[in-house]
Amino acid sequence: MDSETGLEFPGLVRTARLFGRALLLRCPNCGGGPVLKNWFAMRVRCGTCGIRLERGEHDYFTGSMLFNYIVAGLLLLVALAVTLIVTWPHVPWNILQYGGPIAIVVAVVGLFPFSKLIWLAFDLMLRPVTLAELDWHRTEAAEWSSERSAPPPER
């Protein structure tokens, strides 16, 4: 189902509420849950309000992946800059050379559920869910909005 709302300019309170819920690993839409199966897997729907955590779009994860890589990269750059400033002129280059790639992998894995929920919060901030869309999220059997339901059997 396509969202029936256009893009909206979000208010500060609503934005803070959406992102705060996401950072607490709760559903950005209702603040409930559960939303995680485990650290590496999200549920299809929120356990409280029923919204699909990928909004029913098959390529929805690409935005959260991009967000995850950007934040992990920025964290690595900040850590690199702090290390260079603190240890200059005796920079531990070997530690940075071998620890950097390990740190980026750990950051990407550690940020995984946060990035998925922050991306959903960002989407809900710009495209709020309507009651009709929420009803569709709760009742539609197909996992993605682009799937076609099987035709009814012929008699």
N, C-alpha and C positions, 0 to 999 in steps of 0.2 A: 504494500500500500504506500502510495506517495503521501508525503506530509501535505495537509491541506492549508497550512499556514505558510506565509512567506517569511522572509528574514525579518527579524525584529531587532531593534536596538535594546539590549538588555539593561535592566536597572542594576545598580550596585549591590543591593541587598539580595536580589534573586541570584545574581552571579556568584556572590560569596557563599550563598546557601548551596548552590549546585556543586561548586568546586570543593567546599568544605565536606559535603557528604561523600564525594568521590575520594578525597584524601583519607577519609575514615573507612574506605572500602565498603561503603554502603551504596545503595541505589541513588544516583543523583536526582532522579525524578521524585521519589517518595521518602528517601532516607531509610527505607527498610531493607530487607534482605530475606534470605541470603542471596548473594550474587556470585560467590565463588564456589566451585566444586572443590578445587584445591588451588595451590598457588599458581599452577600452570594452566588451569582451565576455568573458564567462566561458565556459569549456567546459561541456558538459552534465554530464560526470562527471569525477571526479579521475582523472588518468592512472595513479595507483598503486593505490589501493584500490577505485576504481570507484563510490564514493558519488556520488549526484547532488548537485550543488552547490546546487540549489534543493529538494532532498529530494523531488522528484517531485510537488510541489504547484504548481498553476498560478498561485496568487496569493502565492507565497512571497516575491517581491521586495518586497512592500509594507512588510514589517518593515525590510528593509535600506534602503529609500528613506526611511522615517521616521527611522531612525537617522542616515542621511547628512545629512538636513536639520537635525536637532537638533544634531549635532556641528558642522556648518558654521555654524549660527546662534550657537552658544556660542563658537566661535572668533572670530567677528565681534564679538560682545559683549565678549569679553576684549580684543581688539585696540582696540576703541573706548574701553573704560575705561582701558587703559594709555595710549593717545594723549591722552585728556582729562587724566589725572593728570600726565603728563610735560610737556605743552605749556600747561597752564593758566597764565595767563589768555589766552594768545594761541593759541587752538585753531584749527587749519587747517580751518575748516568746509567750504570748497570741496573740499579733498582728501577729507574724510570723505564729503561728499555724493556725489561722483562715484566715488571709489575703493571705497566700501562695497559697492555692487551688483556691481562688477567682482570684488571680493575674494570675495563669497559665491558667485558663479558659478564662479570658479577653485577655491574650496574644495570645492564639490559635485563638480566633475569630478575633482579630485585625490583625493578620498576614496572615489570610486566602488568600486574593487575591494576596498578595505579594509572598507567598510561591508557588502558582500556576504558576505565571509568572516567578519567579526566577527559578523554575524547568524547565520551557520551555526554558528559556535562557540558562540554563546549558546543556540541551539536544541539542539546536541549536549550542552551542559552540563546542560540541563534534561531532555532526552529522548535519552538515549544510544542509539546505533544498535545493534540486535541482529544476530547473525549471519544470521538469516533475512531481516531487512530489508536487510542488506548484499548478500545473494545476490540479492534482488529488484532492487536498484539496478543490479547488474551484468548481469542477464540480461533484464529487461523491455525490450521494444522500444519501447513507448509512452513518449513524453517525460514525460507527466504521469500521476499515479496516477488522475486523474478521467477519462482517456480510455478509451474502450471499444475493445478489440481488435476487429478486423473478424471477423465470423463466418466459419467455414471454408466454402470453396466447396462447393456441392451437386453431387452427381454426377448 
